[in-house]
Amino acid sequence: QVQLVESGGGLVQAGDSLTVSCVASGRIFSNMAWFRQAPGKERAFVANINWSGSSTYADSVKGRFTISRDNPKNMVYLQMNSLKPEDTAVYYCAGNQWGTREPTEYKFWGQGTQVTVSS
């Protein structure tokens, strides 16, 4: 059974940092990604990383967020710095075997972790 479980969300103030984590079990994903969904908005790409560590970012988080992975532990992390109120969302990790920013291309998702940034 394939399972993705996020952790590490919480309530922080603008300018703070926070790291969310995701552990995968049941499958090794060549590509792992983070998406986020704010209330009333569609799920949006944040960042992804392939097995060798190459990553891409949405323009809105470039320079502030860093995605990384620990292959032996089958985990992916998202370090978020200089957080803004507009970063408030449920953050989801997802995995597939090819790199893409389109959420419909991902079959396996975690349950999400809430990140709230107060002003």
PyRosetta script that sets phi, psi and omega in degrees:
from pyrosetta import init, pose_from_sequence

init()
pose = pose_from_sequence("QVQLVESGGGLVQAGDSLTVSCVASGRIFSNMAWFRQAPGKERAFVANINWSGSSTYADSVKGRFTISRDNPKNMVYLQMNSLKPEDTAVYYCAGNQWGTREPTEYKFWGQGTQVTVSS")
pose.set_psi(1, 127.7)
pose.set_omega(1, 179.8)
pose.set_phi(2, -85.2)
pose.set_psi(2, 132.9)
pose.set_omega(2, -179.0)
pose.set_phi(3, -144.0)
pose.set_psi(3, 138.3)
pose.set_omega(3, 174.1)
pose.set_phi(4, -123.6)
pose.set_psi(4, 129.4)
pose.set_omega(4, -176.4)
pose.set_phi(5, -130.3)
pose.set_psi(5, 118.5)
pose.set_omega(5, 178.2)
pose.set_phi(6, -91.4)
pose.set_psi(6, 157.5)
pose.set_omega(6, 174.5)
pose.set_phi(7, -156.7)
pose.set_psi(7, 165.2)
pose.set_omega(7, 172.9)
pose.set_phi(8, 102.8)
pose.set_psi(8, -2.0)
pose.set_omega(8, 178.3)
pose.set_phi(9, -69.1)
pose.set_psi(9, 171.3)
pose.set_omega(9, 179.2)
pose.set_phi(10, 170.0)
pose.set_psi(10, -170.8)
pose.set_omega(10, -180.0)
pose.set_phi(11, -105.3)
pose.set_psi(11, 123.2)
pose.set_omega(11, 179.3)
pose.set_phi(12, -133.8)
pose.set_psi(12, 169.3)
pose.set_omega(12, 177.5)
pose.set_phi(13, -97.0)
pose.set_psi(13, 157.3)
pose.set_omega(13, 177.4)
pose.set_phi(14, -55.4)
pose.set_psi(14, 135.6)
pose.set_omega(14, -178.4)
pose.set_phi(15, 94.0)
pose.set_psi(15, -14.8)
pose.set_omega(15, 179.7)
pose.set_phi(16, -75.9)
pose.set_psi(16, 173.1)
pose.set_omega(16, 175.6)
pose.set_phi(17, -118.6)
pose.set_psi(17, 154.7)
pose.set_omega(17, 179.9)
pose.set_phi(18, -156.2)
pose.set_psi(18, 143.6)
pose.set_omega(18, 175.6)
pose.set_phi(19, -120.4)
pose.set_psi(19, 126.7)
pose.set_omega(19, 173.4)
pose.set_phi(20, -105.6)
pose.set_psi(20, 149.1)
pose.set_omega(20, -175.4)
pose.set_phi(21, -126.5)
pose.set_psi(21, 158.1)
pose.set_omega(21, 177.4)
pose.set_phi(22, -145.4)
pose.set_psi(22, 130.0)
pose.set_omega(22, 176.4)
pose.set_phi(23, -113.7)
pose.set_psi(23, 132.7)
pose.set_omega(23, 179.3)
pose.set_phi(24, -106.1)
pose.set_psi(24, 144.8)
pose.set_omega(24, 175.5)
pose.set_phi(25, -139.5)
pose.set_psi(25, 151.2)
pose.set_omega(25, 177.0)
pose.set_phi(26, 89.8)
pose.set_psi(26, -11.6)
pose.set_omega(26, 179.7)
pose.set_phi(27, -164.3)
pose.set_psi(27, 147.3)
pose.set_omega(27, 172.8)
pose.set_phi(28, -98.7)
pose.set_psi(28, 125.2)
pose.set_omega(28, -179.4)
pose.set_phi(29, -102.8)
pose.set_psi(29, 128.6)
pose.set_omega(29, 175.1)
pose.set_phi(30, -64.9)
pose.set_psi(30, -37.7)
pose.set_omega(30, -178.7)
pose.set_phi(31, -120.8)
pose.set_psi(31, 131.2)
pose.set_omega(31, 175.0)
pose.set_phi(32, -126.8)
pose.set_psi(32, 146.3)
pose.set_omega(32, -172.5)
pose.set_phi(33, -141.3)
pose.set_psi(33, 160.0)
pose.set_omega(33, 170.2)
pose.set_phi(34, -116.6)
pose.set_psi(34, 135.4)
pose.set_omega(34, 172.5)
pose.set_phi(35, -123.9)
pose.set_psi(35, 166.6)
pose.set_omega(35, 174.3)
pose.set_phi(36, -143.5)
pose.set_psi(36, 153.0)
pose.set_omega(36, 179.8)
pose.set_phi(37, -138.6)
pose.set_psi(37, 116.5)
pose.set_omega(37, 176.7)
pose.set_phi(38, -90.5)
pose.set_psi(38, 158.0)
pose.set_omega(38, -179.7)
pose.set_phi(39, -56.0)
pose.set_psi(39, 130.1)
pose.set_omega(39, 177.4)
pose.set_phi(40, 78.4)
pose.set_psi(40, 3.6)
pose.set_omega(40, -178.7)
pose.set_phi(41, -120.0)
pose.set_psi(41, 161.7)
pose.set_omega(41, 177.8)
pose.set_phi(42, -77.0)
pose.set_psi(42, 157.9)
pose.set_omega(42, 176.4)
pose.set_phi(43, -66.1)
pose.set_psi(43, 132.1)
pose.set_omega(43, -172.7)
pose.set_phi(44, -125.0)
pose.set_psi(44, 144.0)
pose.set_omega(44, 178.2)
pose.set_phi(45, -66.2)
pose.set_psi(45, 139.2)
pose.set_omega(45, 175.5)
pose.set_phi(46, -114.0)
pose.set_psi(46, -54.3)
pose.set_omega(46, -177.7)
pose.set_phi(47, -164.6)
pose.set_psi(47, 156.7)
pose.set_omega(47, 172.3)
pose.set_phi(48, -144.0)
pose.set_psi(48, 162.1)
pose.set_omega(48, -176.3)
pose.set_phi(49, -147.2)
pose.set_psi(49, 138.7)
pose.set_omega(49, 178.6)
pose.set_phi(50, -97.4)
pose.set_psi(50, -179.0)
pose.set_omega(50, -173.4)
pose.set_phi(51, -59.7)
pose.set_psi(51, -34.9)
pose.set_omega(51, -177.2)
pose.set_phi(52, -84.8)
pose.set_psi(52, -4.8)
pose.set_omega(52, 175.9)
pose.set_phi(53, 101.8)
pose.set_psi(53, 1.4)
pose.set_omega(53, 176.1)
pose.set_phi(54, -72.9)
pose.set_psi(54, 137.0)
pose.set_omega(54, -173.6)
pose.set_phi(55, -134.3)
pose.set_psi(55, 158.0)
pose.set_omega(55, 172.3)
pose.set_phi(56, -134.4)
pose.set_psi(56, 158.7)
pose.set_omega(56, -175.2)
pose.set_phi(57, -136.7)
pose.set_psi(57, 150.9)
pose.set_omega(57, 168.2)
pose.set_phi(58, -68.4)
pose.set_psi(58, 148.2)
pose.set_omega(58, -178.5)
pose.set_phi(59, -58.5)
pose.set_psi(59, -32.3)
pose.set_omega(59, -175.3)
pose.set_phi(60, -68.9)
pose.set_psi(60, -17.9)
pose.set_omega(60, -177.7)
pose.set_phi(61, -119.5)
pose.set_psi(61, -5.6)
pose.set_omega(61, -177.3)
pose.set_phi(62, -58.9)
pose.set_psi(62, 131.3)
pose.set_omega(62, -179.0)
pose.set_phi(63, 89.3)
pose.set_psi(63, -13.5)
pose.set_omega(63, 179.0)
pose.set_phi(64, -113.2)
pose.set_psi(64, -35.1)
pose.set_omega(64, -177.0)
pose.set_phi(65, -106.9)
pose.set_psi(65, 148.1)
pose.set_omega(65, 176.0)
pose.set_phi(66, -133.7)
pose.set_psi(66, 124.5)
pose.set_omega(66, 176.0)
pose.set_phi(67, -98.1)
pose.set_psi(67, 141.6)
pose.set_omega(67, 177.2)
pose.set_phi(68, -147.2)
pose.set_psi(68, 165.0)
pose.set_omega(68, 178.7)
pose.set_phi(69, -142.9)
pose.set_psi(69, 153.5)
pose.set_omega(69, 175.6)
pose.set_phi(70, -118.6)
pose.set_psi(70, 98.5)
pose.set_omega(70, -173.2)
pose.set_phi(71, -62.1)
pose.set_psi(71, -45.4)
pose.set_omega(71, 179.1)
pose.set_phi(72, -59.0)
pose.set_psi(72, -32.0)
pose.set_omega(72, 179.8)
pose.set_phi(73, -91.3)
pose.set_psi(73, -6.1)
pose.set_omega(73, -177.4)
pose.set_phi(74, 55.8)
pose.set_psi(74, 47.1)
pose.set_omega(74, -178.5)
pose.set_phi(75, -124.4)
pose.set_psi(75, 152.7)
pose.set_omega(75, 174.5)
pose.set_phi(76, -131.6)
pose.set_psi(76, 144.5)
pose.set_omega(76, -176.4)
pose.set_phi(77, -125.8)
pose.set_psi(77, 154.3)
pose.set_omega(77, 172.3)
pose.set_phi(78, -132.5)
pose.set_psi(78, 107.7)
pose.set_omega(78, 176.0)
pose.set_phi(79, -90.2)
pose.set_psi(79, 124.0)
pose.set_omega(79, -175.6)
pose.set_phi(80, -116.6)
pose.set_psi(80, 117.7)
pose.set_omega(80, 178.8)
pose.set_phi(81, -112.3)
pose.set_psi(81, 162.5)
pose.set_omega(81, 178.1)
pose.set_phi(82, 47.8)
pose.set_psi(82, 50.1)
pose.set_omega(82, -176.4)
pose.set_phi(83, -64.1)
pose.set_psi(83, 145.0)
pose.set_omega(83, -179.5)
pose.set_phi(84, -120.1)
pose.set_psi(84, 157.1)
pose.set_omega(84, 177.0)
pose.set_phi(85, -55.8)
pose.set_psi(85, -32.9)
pose.set_omega(85, -179.7)
pose.set_phi(86, -72.2)
pose.set_psi(86, -5.6)
pose.set_omega(86, 172.8)
pose.set_phi(87, -82.9)
pose.set_psi(87, -6.3)
pose.set_omega(87, 179.4)
pose.set_phi(88, -61.2)
pose.set_psi(88, 124.7)
pose.set_omega(88, -177.1)
pose.set_phi(89, -177.5)
pose.set_psi(89, 170.6)
pose.set_omega(89, 165.5)
pose.set_phi(90, -87.5)
pose.set_psi(90, 127.7)
pose.set_omega(90, -178.3)
pose.set_phi(91, -101.4)
pose.set_psi(91, 128.1)
pose.set_omega(91, -177.9)
pose.set_phi(92, -118.2)
pose.set_psi(92, 140.4)
pose.set_omega(92, 168.0)
pose.set_phi(93, -101.2)
pose.set_psi(93, 153.9)
pose.set_omega(93, -177.8)
pose.set_phi(94, -149.6)
pose.set_psi(94, 157.3)
pose.set_omega(94, -179.3)
pose.set_phi(95, -140.0)
pose.set_psi(95, 145.7)
pose.set_omega(95, 169.7)
pose.set_phi(96, -154.1)
pose.set_psi(96, -173.5)
pose.set_omega(96, -174.1)
pose.set_phi(97, -99.9)
pose.set_psi(97, 3.5)
pose.set_omega(97, 178.1)
pose.set_phi(98, -144.2)
pose.set_psi(98, 153.5)
pose.set_omega(98, -177.7)
pose.set_phi(99, -79.8)
pose.set_psi(99, 127.9)
pose.set_omega(99, 177.0)
pose.set_phi(100, -157.7)
pose.set_psi(100, 154.7)
pose.set_omega(100, 177.9)
pose.set_phi(101, -102.7)
pose.set_psi(101, 0.3)
pose.set_omega(101, -175.4)
pose.set_phi(102, -90.9)
pose.set_psi(102, 118.4)
pose.set_omega(102, -177.5)
pose.set_phi(103, -60.2)
pose.set_psi(103, -28.5)
pose.set_omega(103, -179.7)
pose.set_phi(104, -68.7)
pose.set_psi(104, -12.8)
pose.set_omega(104, 178.9)
pose.set_phi(105, -86.5)
pose.set_psi(105, 0.0)
pose.set_omega(105, -179.4)
pose.set_phi(106, -109.0)
pose.set_psi(106, 127.8)
pose.set_omega(106, 179.6)
pose.set_phi(107, -94.8)
pose.set_psi(107, -30.2)
pose.set_omega(107, -173.3)
pose.set_phi(108, -109.7)
pose.set_psi(108, 126.7)
pose.set_omega(108, -175.5)
pose.set_phi(109, -134.0)
pose.set_psi(109, 151.9)
pose.set_omega(109, 167.9)
pose.set_phi(110, -84.2)
pose.set_psi(110, -179.6)
pose.set_omega(110, -176.7)
pose.set_phi(111, -85.7)
pose.set_psi(111, -13.3)
pose.set_omega(111, 177.6)
pose.set_phi(112, 96.3)
pose.set_psi(112, 153.6)
pose.set_omega(112, 175.6)
pose.set_phi(113, -136.9)
pose.set_psi(113, 133.2)
pose.set_omega(113, -174.4)
pose.set_phi(114, -80.1)
pose.set_psi(114, 130.3)
pose.set_omega(114, 171.6)
pose.set_phi(115, -119.6)
pose.set_psi(115, 121.7)
pose.set_omega(115, 179.9)
pose.set_phi(116, -122.3)
pose.set_psi(116, 126.0)
pose.set_omega(116, -178.9)
pose.set_phi(117, -114.6)
pose.set_psi(117, 116.1)
pose.set_omega(117, -179.5)
pose.set_phi(118, -91.9)
pose.set_psi(118, 149.6)
pose.set_omega(118, -177.2)
pose.set_phi(119, -88.8)
pose.dump_pdb("model.pdb")
